[in-house]
Amino acid sequence: MARAVVLLVAIGCSIDDGVRPGPPPPVVVASAVTANPDNVLAAVVTARARFADSVAVGYGLAGAALDSATPAVTTLANSAAVPLFGLAPETRYMLRVVAYGGGQVAGGDTLTLTTGALPAELPRYVASGSDPSPGYVVFAAALYGLVIDNTGRVVWYHRFLNGPGLNFEAEPTGRYYARPPTPDRTDLEPWVEIDPLGNVTRTFGCAGGLQPRFHDLIAELDGSYWVMCDEMRTMDLSGLGGVANAQVMGTVVQHISSAGELLFRWSPFDHFDITDLDPASRTGANVNWTHGNSLDLDSDGNLIVSFRSLSEITKIDTRTGAVLWRMGGLKNQFTFQDAGALAFSFQHGVRLTAPDHLLLLDNLGDPSGSRAERYEYDAPLRTARQTGSYGSSPAVTAALGGSTQDLPGGRTLVSFGPAGRVEEYDASGQVVWRIEGNAGYVFRAQRIRSLYRPGVGSPR
């Protein structure tokens, strides 16, 4: 009883003196680790911790120091699930939960995890380079969406039943996206959104029953997205060197809210003419009129769209749908300076790198082979000037597909599509990283900085 009185007096004195006891230290009550069934290179650690604001996991090879750590995860109702990514296959690890709270740190029990073997059919790569940018490279291959490190080691993968399609990409939402094919090519094939643990978190597509195109997507943080869609119309092209009942496919662009509401729609049938297409390409029963293959948003909120069949880049007003300008192709409105004739054709991977600056893969415009090219343009004056050009050696021609990505320091990541090369160039055009050998058809390659939040803070 006397000890209780002394304790109460001490507490009372501390309150009277304006000094209150600090928060209790965090306590890790329990923890467990579970292998990820989707990906043997990942796992999930679950933890219960009292008085903790967040928890992380320290880990390392069995018998060695815990020299790696995950990002911290905020606790909810005293619990948290912490993902681990980038593990090695068939390897034994030691792990320990670390809890943070009130400026204090506490550790939990030591856990063990032995990772499984990689799938036998998973593609393997080797990469090299004297000075690659930090991070990882994302692309689609065979049945998988893949992430490799700068040595070419696969550090993340997700297997699709029928493959991801040619395009597998990360967006600023921190998720991966693909538009996988279905066995029945006549049905609608929606986009899927996948979290880093391989869970499909959303499927979505085009409004009006149109078929989504796999070539590109803009997923916004509010859940809305910009998507390209195929619209087919029957047209009489007999007077233009074609057939009377030609099936003409045009690329529609839609902006759709997270709730599925159509916010914006643009169709080339309302703004372009069939004669914008080269005459030799409009003679058959099926006419691939525009072939939209990339989307980007300008700093003014308007769209930049690449139309491969037209060899044209178009800027579209996202309020009115008006065509603001057309660069390249038969309806070109720009004078190209210091680049001779029109400097690109059948382009892919068009990206804005800054206001009035474009980066693209010129698939067929350069007789020396396909090249990534940078342009600076003046829209009011309708002038454009090539400011950089990067090509593989020996030269390759990517008749279709391929991508470009602007990286910090003036660097450029380029995929040459079916030519089977993926390379990173420094600002002077020197190769600083590449996938060795033939990488296969890489429609789009993209650098990310983190496996935990892919695409966040990274250029598209």
Steps between C-alpha positions, in 0.01 A plus 500: 500500500781738584662429156172591328480826694857586405425428129187717508690782669775476238249515214324793662824688546598446139167639384533797735848562362368492141684178415285216369612142444605418144311264272553129561756328278373290207469127551497236227240253623517247215635463148494244220627474142313349205635429154322675214320239285517732198875564507771301684714816512251669735350433842273663757578547869199556726553666836304602806656781698375717787584868532650498147441755226663284232700184446768390258693178443875458514631198311814332371645168398489232766812514712582858396400846616149633438641755257184579302172656605156560354327837502295557815127421491247688715323286758121478507329367813842387627562289188690529174595291198846575364596380150853393408613520139810422298600184686722238339356160407579185700659702778461491879440834672480625859245774573400717793214744546598845624230717659516880527302719737544805720855548379592150616581174322435137595579173325306176479599137480726372225316331211628278220395469136629279222397617153394261226637432154417724206246364248680296237349697211586842648724690253859563611714802414852635531563873494813713509599862516767733631264752660131402502238712666389367839196280529339231291353445153139389438373323187289212370647169385324176409233430767648746749517857611862534613732728694876452467790669678806651334670159477200352319383295799123464522399660832120502457253320275132434451370221279191559285292207380533606136787744549476875568485590134791699362473785751566478874554831674518683832302817557528779763225328701761251626335212311577297189269488197449267205232419245522120477356322197212260545456171312209648307647791307151624409403586858602808695843479661516730805799655670599358837661681793738294716652592835865418579392177673341380176137554600265617227343809656292624208388418146381776269464593136332733253154649511245426228605139450821589316808279509785642713836530327799355686750759380482759779306620802506795737382398848441800725523520878127567538418166336405644163687401186564593139468211259511437127222296340434344160197625304408324176289656226403381153602753234475511121858561384446389140543857379832526685669188369347272764201268527132582534446348845834563668519434872682808629644498850564827680644568845260664745638663816291496818537640851303291749443565870572252777124432509492419127348830385610618155658842555644565153485337158691580184464314170707543183181445299394846622829679435712317240443393143571158351726673246734592787621141459750411230308375189685167497371424851129546427448250218406182686182369658634587846659841545706577811439870465661674799658237731536707816794369702587750774338760724645777712359803680657839437560747781188691388284190550460424131582171331793402281411191294717300262330354192736248343316438172491874431865558614343783698510646850184693587414739782134488609310746719356295787215746559367542146659213308644744248821403322754762608782393269626213284868409470627257236316302234301624204331777700818625666478863616863539617822598329778266611830683541846339487352158429454496122171342402230407748702348779285207612254243372298215653618629839445339842550600863431873460558679832510861613822561693435869576271768357551504120744206509427155357675164512405216264619187324527571129426153367548550125583863428879471523657291221786402736257315728255571780608770743376673811469868419446815704323805360448854617205676340330839491126444461403861414775524235444139387871415501677192636868422540667168574727535804615142557513163327598160646532177305627152568827371353491313274185674383165324522162574348195459719220497246247515783484524880766639727510774760694789646530632854660824612723448806673746736819657375393504136513121475271295279376142528406349163338174398533416133190279493534182290866583429567353844708775659452703816763765569558805720690798361663787684449862394781472244347193338739241644356163602527466879281189545347229286339159510756266346408289199151508355249605765209393280213728404493763774214727405560732795788523749474728800729581791359513853680587823320274749336158503282617790342793317565444129453803282459746785707808423629346177452646153256311281 
